[in-house]
């Protein structure tokens, strides 16, 4: 089984609050995180509500409404689980 550690930083607006570090995630047998796993990870990391999620050609693009009312786009690498 493969494990991936995620480092977190968000992509949106000026000086966005950094995403908290999250524990490693178990990747699927194909060595890739599923879109559903990425959505769960972003929800846990941000404490927000996911508004949209899609595979954007090699990276998962997840739009989330944070508890502070900010809309952020978080990109998740499906191979490593890294968020940016």
C-alpha positions in Angstrom: 0.0 0.0 0.0 1.2 3.5 -0.7 1.1 6.4 1.6 1.3 10.0 0.7 2.0 12.9 3.0 0.3 16.2 2.1 1.7 19.6 2.6 -0.9 22.2 2.4 -1.2 25.7 1.0 -4.3 27.1 -0.6 -4.6 28.8 -4.0 -6.9 31.8 -3.8 -6.8 35.5 -3.1 -4.2 37.6 -1.3 -2.6 36.1 1.8 -5.0 33.2 2.2 -4.8 31.3 5.5 -2.7 28.2 5.1 -4.4 24.8 5.2 -3.5 22.7 8.2 -1.3 19.7 7.7 -3.2 16.4 7.5 -2.2 12.9 8.2 -1.1 10.6 5.4 -3.8 9.1 3.2 -4.1 5.6 1.9 -4.1 5.6 -1.9 -6.1 3.3 -4.0 -4.5 0.1 -5.4 -3.8 1.9 -8.6 -1.5 4.3 -6.7 -3.9 7.2 -7.1 -6.2 9.0 -4.7 -9.8 9.0 -5.9 -11.7 12.2 -6.4 -13.9 11.2 -3.5 -10.9 10.8 -1.2 -9.6 14.2 -2.3 -12.9 15.8 -1.5 -13.0 14.3 1.9 -9.4 15.4 2.6 -10.1 19.0 1.5 -13.2 19.1 3.7 -11.3 17.9 6.7 -8.4 20.2 6.0 -10.4 23.4 5.5 -13.4 22.7 7.7 -15.4 24.1 4.7 -18.1 22.9 2.4 -17.2 21.6 -1.1 -19.0 23.5 -3.8 -17.5 21.7 -6.8 -15.0 19.0 -7.6 -13.6 17.7 -10.8 -10.7 16.0 -12.5 -8.9 18.8 -14.3 -6.5 16.7 -16.4 -4.0 15.2 -13.9 -5.0 17.3 -10.9 -8.2 17.4 -8.9 -9.7 20.9 -8.7 -11.9 21.4 -5.7 -13.8 24.6 -4.9 -14.6 25.0 -1.2 -16.5 27.6 0.9 -14.4 28.1 4.1 -16.0 28.7 7.5 -14.8 32.3 7.1 -17.0 32.7 4.0 -14.1 32.6 1.5 -14.4 30.6 -1.7 -11.1 28.9 -2.4 -9.8 26.6 -5.1 -7.6 23.7 -3.8 -5.7 21.6 -6.2 -4.9 18.0 -5.2 -2.3 15.8 -6.9 -4.0 12.4 -7.2 -0.7 10.6 -7.1 0.9 12.1 -4.0 -2.2 13.6 -2.2 -0.4 17.0 -2.0 -2.7 20.0 -1.8 -1.9 23.5 -3.0 
